[in-house]
């Protein structure tokens, strides 16, 4: 059998990198991007006996990892997406075992490549089969990785915990992408929150984790927690990462809006957000519920792609009615009891805001009761007198 010099050089380099605990070198050898994999695959022939080359690696675990990776590379150009993903999951399992045995964070560069590849591979397999099994498999491997990383009790500077936020962010991402990752997976990811303020953890990981955690909280309707995390991600993200800040701002916009906080138009203009965001702000500020909902409907694909359509549709209604109620109170400020409003006046304003001429007193009273029970406004309802008495603390 003719020796393949490319394979021989690759295996020799891998052996040296493992022997010297050189994780950076290993991350440049074990690559998972399409172009380098296809380049390496073109240099490996079907007749090459991969076991022959990896036999030179003294450590059995290192030899097995290298063999499985070369199998993956050789099969990748022609293999089905699901088969390729299964091979990658096996590689991830072997790397997790090696990471468990290793001391210190030297294997983290490889772990990062493997973790990102798991998500990308799951996307390809899902696109080919429309089956969420690949996401479940990736989530399982990522969970195993996260358990190993969080289990390192060494000081962070010399600990594998440095990579925990990155893996936790990917777990949250998968849980948002499909229902494949059970809540327990996301719950394990939340255990990494204590590392958010640790300066030994790379900034990119802290930003990424805050972003995905904020999005996760949004889907759980934990609006204030989501706002806090997204605001942190936006503030920490460097200004030269314009695209990333723009992506974060889309979600931060929603979290702030649902807390009654409106962005300045200059901020939306700076990051070139779509006109729909300007329209929503204008409708919200002026209490125009009908136009707000119409804007959502007209831009359904945009807001559905962000995961915000139903959230905005369901959660904005009472907030907009609160703005309407404030305007009615301002119109009544010259009255003897400016904080006491007639049901008839409130009903007329609500009908106009919602473009719902058929709204009756019972529906209006139910809206007022919901606002008071959720403490969106402070006050009391007097059903028989058909009056609402607003507290002076209600802005």
C-alpha positions in Angstrom: 0.0 0.0 0.0 1.4 3.4 -1.0 1.7 5.7 1.9 -0.5 8.8 1.9 1.8 11.7 3.0 -1.1 14.0 3.8 -2.6 11.4 6.2 0.8 10.7 7.7 1.5 14.4 8.3 -2.0 14.9 9.8 -1.7 12.0 12.2 1.8 13.0 13.3 0.6 16.5 14.0 -2.4 15.2 16.0 -0.1 12.9 18.0 2.3 15.8 18.9 -0.6 18.2 19.8 -2.1 15.6 22.1 1.2 14.8 23.7 2.0 18.5 24.4 -1.6 19.3 25.5 -1.8 21.9 22.7 -5.5 22.6 22.4 -5.0 25.5 19.9 -3.1 23.2 17.5 -5.7 20.5 17.9 -8.5 23.0 17.1 -6.7 23.8 13.8 -6.4 20.1 13.0 -9.9 19.0 14.0 -11.9 21.5 11.9 -15.6 21.1 10.9 -16.2 23.9 8.3 -17.2 22.8 4.9 -14.2 24.1 2.9 -11.4 22.6 5.0 -13.2 19.4 5.4 -13.8 19.0 1.7 -10.1 19.9 1.0 -8.9 17.3 3.4 -11.4 14.8 2.1 -10.1 15.2 -1.4 -6.7 14.1 -0.2 -8.0 10.9 1.5 -8.5 8.0 -0.9 -11.2 5.3 -0.5 -8.4 2.7 -0.5 -6.5 4.4 2.5 -6.5 2.2 5.6 -7.1 4.7 8.3 -6.4 2.2 11.0 -2.9 1.8 9.6 -2.1 5.5 10.1 -3.8 5.9 13.5 -2.0 2.9 14.9 1.1 5.1 15.4 -0.8 7.0 18.1 0.2 5.6 21.4 -2.8 6.7 23.5 -5.8 4.5 22.6 -8.4 7.3 23.2 -6.4 9.8 21.0 -6.2 7.2 18.3 -9.9 6.5 18.4 -10.8 10.2 18.2 -8.5 10.7 15.2 -9.8 7.6 13.5 -13.4 8.6 13.9 -12.7 12.2 12.7 -10.9 10.9 9.6 -13.9 8.6 8.9 -16.2 11.6 9.3 -14.1 13.7 6.9 -13.8 10.9 4.2 -17.6 10.2 4.3 -18.8 13.8 4.7 -18.9 14.7 1.0 -21.1 11.8 0.0 -22.9 10.8 3.2 -26.5 11.6 4.0 -27.0 14.4 6.5 -28.3 12.1 9.2 -25.4 9.6 8.9 -22.9 12.4 9.0 -24.6 13.9 12.1 -24.5 10.5 13.8 -20.7 10.3 13.1 -20.3 13.8 14.5 -22.2 12.9 17.7 -19.8 10.0 18.2 -16.8 12.3 17.8 -18.4 14.7 20.4 -18.9 11.8 22.8 -15.3 10.8 22.5 -14.1 14.3 23.0 -16.3 14.7 26.1 -14.7 11.6 27.5 -11.3 13.0 26.8 -12.3 16.4 28.3 -13.4 14.6 31.5 -9.9 13.0 31.9 -8.0 16.1 31.0 -6.9 18.6 33.6 -7.2 22.3 32.8 -8.9 24.1 29.9 -6.4 23.1 27.2 -9.0 21.1 25.2 -11.5 24.0 25.2 -10.6 25.3 21.7 -11.5 21.8 20.3 -14.6 21.7 22.4 -15.8 25.0 20.9 -15.4 23.7 17.4 -17.2 20.4 18.2 -20.1 22.2 20.0 -20.7 24.6 17.1 -20.4 21.8 14.6 -23.1 19.8 16.5 -25.6 22.7 16.1 -24.7 23.2 12.4 -25.0 19.5 11.7 -28.3 19.3 13.4 -29.6 22.1 11.2 -28.5 20.3 8.1 -30.1 17.0 9.2 -33.3 18.7 10.2 -33.5 20.5 6.8 -33.1 17.2 5.0 -35.5 15.1 7.0 -37.8 17.7 8.9 -37.2 15.4 11.9 -36.1 17.0 15.2 -34.2 13.9 16.3 -30.9 15.5 15.3 -31.5 18.4 17.6 -32.3 16.0 20.4 -29.0 14.2 19.8 -27.1 17.4 19.7 -28.8 18.7 22.9 -27.8 15.4 24.7 -24.2 15.7 23.7 -24.1 19.4 24.7 -25.7 18.6 28.0 -22.9 16.0 28.7 -20.3 18.6 27.8 -21.9 21.2 30.1 -22.0 18.7 33.0 -18.3 18.1 32.6 -17.4 21.8 32.3 -19.5 22.9 35.3 -18.1 20.0 37.4 -14.6 21.5 37.3 -14.0 23.0 40.7 -10.6 24.6 39.9 -10.3 28.5 39.9 -11.9 29.8 36.7 -8.5 31.0 35.3 -7.4 27.4 35.1 -10.8 25.7 34.9 -12.8 24.1 32.2 -15.7 26.2 33.4 -14.4 28.9 31.0 -16.3 27.1 28.2 -19.5 26.5 30.1 -21.4 29.7 29.0 -20.7 28.9 25.3 -22.2 25.4 25.6 -25.1 26.7 27.8 -25.9 29.3 25.1 -26.0 26.6 22.4 -28.3 24.5 24.6 -30.7 27.5 25.0 -30.5 28.1 21.3 -31.6 24.5 20.5 -34.4 24.7 23.0 -35.7 27.8 21.2 -35.2 26.3 17.7 -37.4 23.3 18.4 -39.1 21.5 21.2 -36.4 18.9 21.0 -34.5 20.0 24.1 -36.5 19.3 27.2 -36.9 21.9 29.9 -34.3 20.0 32.0 -31.7 20.8 29.4 -32.5 24.5 29.5 -32.6 24.2 33.3 -29.0 22.9 33.3 -28.0 25.8 31.1 -29.4 28.2 33.7 -26.9 26.9 36.2 -24.1 28.6 34.3 -25.5 32.1 35.1 -23.0 32.6 37.9 -20.3 32.9 35.3 -21.8 35.9 33.6 -19.9 38.4 35.7 -16.6 36.4 35.8 -13.9 38.3 33.9 -12.0 35.1 33.2 -14.8 33.9 30.9 -14.4 35.3 27.4 -16.6 38.4 26.6 -18.1 36.8 23.5 -19.4 33.9 25.6 -21.0 36.2 28.1 -22.7 38.3 25.4 -23.9 35.2 23.6 -25.2 33.6 26.8 -27.0 36.8 27.9 -28.6 37.1 24.4 -29.9 33.5 24.3 -31.0 33.6 27.9 -32.9 36.8 27.3 -34.6 35.2 24.3 -35.4 32.1 26.4 -37.0 34.3 29.1 -39.1 36.1 26.5 -40.6 32.8 25.4 -41.4 32.0 29.1 -43.0 35.5 29.5 -40.5 36.5 32.1 -40.4 39.9 30.5 -38.3 41.8 33.1 -35.7 39.1 33.4 -35.6 39.0 29.6 -35.1 42.8 29.4 -32.3 42.6 32.0 -30.4 39.9 30.1 -30.9 41.5 26.6 -29.9 44.9 28.0 -26.7 43.3 29.4 -26.0 41.7 26.0 -26.5 44.9 24.1 -24.3 46.9 26.5 -21.5 44.4 26.5 -21.5 43.8 22.7 -18.7 45.9 21.2 -19.9 48.8 19.0 -18.0 47.5 16.0 -20.2 44.4 16.0 -23.0 46.4 14.4 -24.9 43.4 13.0 -24.9 41.6 16.4 -26.1 44.7 18.2 -28.9 45.1 15.7 -30.0 41.5 16.2 -30.0 42.0 20.0 -31.9 45.3 19.7 -34.8 43.6 17.9 -35.5 41.4 20.9 -34.6 44.1 23.4 -37.2 46.4 21.7 -39.9 43.8 22.4 -38.9 43.3 26.1 -38.8 47.0 26.7 -42.1 47.7 24.9 -43.8 45.1 27.0 -42.6 46.9 30.1 -44.0 50.2 28.7 -40.6 51.5 27.7 -40.2 53.0 24.3 -36.9 53.5 22.4 -35.8 56.8 21.0 -36.3 57.0 17.2 -32.5 57.9 16.9 -31.6 54.4 18.3 -33.9 52.6 15.8 -32.4 54.8 13.0 -28.8 54.1 14.1 -29.3 50.3 13.8 -31.5 50.6 10.7 -34.5 48.7 12.2 -37.4 48.0 9.8 -40.1 50.6 9.5 -42.5 48.3 11.3 -40.7 49.0 14.6 -41.2 52.8 14.2 -44.9 52.2 13.4 -45.4 50.1 16.5 -43.8 52.7 18.7 -46.0 55.4 17.3 -49.2 53.3 17.7 -48.2 52.3 21.2 -47.4 55.9 22.3 -50.7 57.3 20.9 -52.9 54.4 22.2 -53.9 53.2 18.7 -54.5 49.5 19.4 -56.3 48.8 16.0 -53.4 50.3 14.0 -50.8 48.5 16.3 -52.5 45.1 15.6 -52.8 45.9 11.9 -49.0 46.7 11.7 -48.3 43.3 13.4 -50.6 41.6 10.8 -49.0 43.4 7.9 -45.5 42.4 9.1 -46.4 38.9 10.4 -43.5 37.1 8.7 -40.9 39.5 10.2 -42.2 39.1 13.8 -42.9 35.4 13.5 -39.3 34.9 12.3 -38.2 36.6 15.5 -40.6 34.7 17.7 -42.4 37.9 18.7 -45.7 37.9 16.8 -48.0 36.2 19.4 -46.0 37.8 22.3 -46.7 41.3 21.0 -50.3 40.5 20.0 -51.2 39.1 23.4 -49.2 41.1 25.8 -49.4 44.6 24.3 -53.2 45.0 24.4 -53.6 46.0 28.1 -50.5 48.3 27.9 -52.0 50.2 25.1 -55.4 50.5 26.8 -53.4 51.8 29.8 -52.1 54.6 27.6 -55.6 55.3 26.5 -56.8 55.5 30.0 -54.1 57.9 30.9 -55.1 60.2 28.0 -58.8 60.1 29.2 -57.5 61.1 32.7 -55.6 64.0 31.2 -58.7 65.2 29.4 -60.5 65.0 32.7 -57.9 66.9 34.7 -59.9 70.1 35.0 -62.8 68.3 36.5 -63.5 68.5 40.3 -62.5 64.9 40.7 -60.0 64.4 37.9 -59.1 60.9 39.1 -62.7 59.6 38.8 -63.7 58.6 35.3 -67.1 57.8 33.9 -67.5 54.4 32.3 -69.1 56.1 29.3 -66.0 58.2 28.7 -63.6 55.2 29.1 -65.8 53.0 26.8 -65.8 55.6 24.1 -62.1 55.9 24.2 -61.5 52.1 24.2 -63.9 51.7 21.3 -62.0 54.3 19.3 -58.6 52.9 20.2 -59.5 49.3 19.3 -61.8 50.3 16.3 -64.4 48.1 18.0 -67.7 50.0 18.0 -69.5 46.8 19.4 -67.4 46.8 22.6 -69.8 46.9 25.6 -69.5 47.9 29.2 -68.9 44.4 30.4 -65.9 43.9 28.1 -64.5 47.3 29.0 -64.9 46.6 32.7 -63.1 43.3 32.3 -60.2 45.1 30.6 -60.1 47.6 33.5 -60.2 44.8 36.1 -57.4 43.0 34.4 -55.2 46.2 34.4 -55.9 46.7 38.1 -55.3 43.1 39.1 -52.0 43.1 37.2 -51.1 46.4 38.8 -50.7 48.2 35.5 -52.9 50.9 37.0 -53.8 51.6 40.6 -57.5 52.2 41.4 -60.9 50.8 42.1 -64.0 50.0 40.1 -67.5 51.0 41.2 -69.7 48.8 39.1 -73.1 50.1 40.2 -72.1 53.8 39.9 -70.2 53.0 36.6 -67.1 54.8 37.7 -63.4 54.0 37.9 -61.4 55.8 40.6 -57.7 56.0 39.7 -55.0 56.5 42.3 -53.1 59.7 42.0 -50.0 57.5 41.8 -51.1 56.3 38.4 -49.1 58.3 36.0 
